[in-house]
């Protein structure tokens, strides 16, 4: 098969997330428009049979080929989407059907590169493809992935992670970032950025960018925590230590820490830093404020503290972040 016609197999099965299936092919189709016939992919949707597959959105999708049709053929990239079901407690649980897992394992053996989209990481893990590797998935099932597969080093923060020829992507629209990263690896950053512009994505996000944005966190379960989060947002420039927050919430320091761990899954200090980084990101994108002004306004105090927080949270520096994401008007 010619390099310009790399075979990408997208797996289909009942209940699969629709955007996981349709998002990446849109990126790959735009590649040919941007790069011409000299570069491109051949994308096929594979399932157990050629019967329509009902996605999680209720939309039915027609497979191009069966799994048997592509078994044994050299596959450039195997894309594994995911599926979830209600967990009975108001959340969701990733599904890893044993028959689908077996197909993943078999097709992966003939694939140059394997990539999971969103909770598809659970299928890769169940197939043994993530053992000993660092991997990400949608934040809502990250704890499940870590509990079900202790040999996997789960990191729920990045939008995607590459470990050798195995890639894992975070949730929903991060499938576009992952797909663009695959394009960049195959055809260069400049081509990937042109595709990103066609998708009306401001810029192709680096893998280190966090999928966890403080304003879009899952809603907390108590009014007290809602009020605490609002207090943090309104007072980022002030000192926000555990004693300060405990006093504002009229609870003990021990109870405050327990509230954050139980309801948000993090320490108070981690939440405060996340909130400050989020606001700093917005200032870097939308204003010409100096780093010193950004650091002061967001409560970091010094530029050095701001830089350390960005490295810790986003694996980049404020200057590098602004250079990539600054909105030019």
Buried (B, 14 or more C-beta within 10 A) or exposed (E): EEEBEBBBBBBBBBBBBBBBBBBBBBBBBBBBEBBEEEBBBBBBBBBBEEEBBBBBEEEEBEBBBBBEBBBEEEBBBBBBBBBBEEEEEEEBBBBBBEEBBEBBBEBBEBBEBBBBBBBBBBBBBBBBBBBEBBBBBBBBBBEBBBEBBEEBBBBBBBBBBBBEEBBBBBBBBBBBBBBBBBBBBBBEEEBBBBBBEBBEBBBBBBBBBBBBEBEEBEEBEEEBBEEBBEBBBEBBBEEBEBEBBBEBBEBEBEEBBEBBEEBBBBBBBBBBBBBBBBBBBBBBBEBEBEBEEBBBBBBBEEBEBBBBBBBEBBBBBBEBBBEBBBEEE
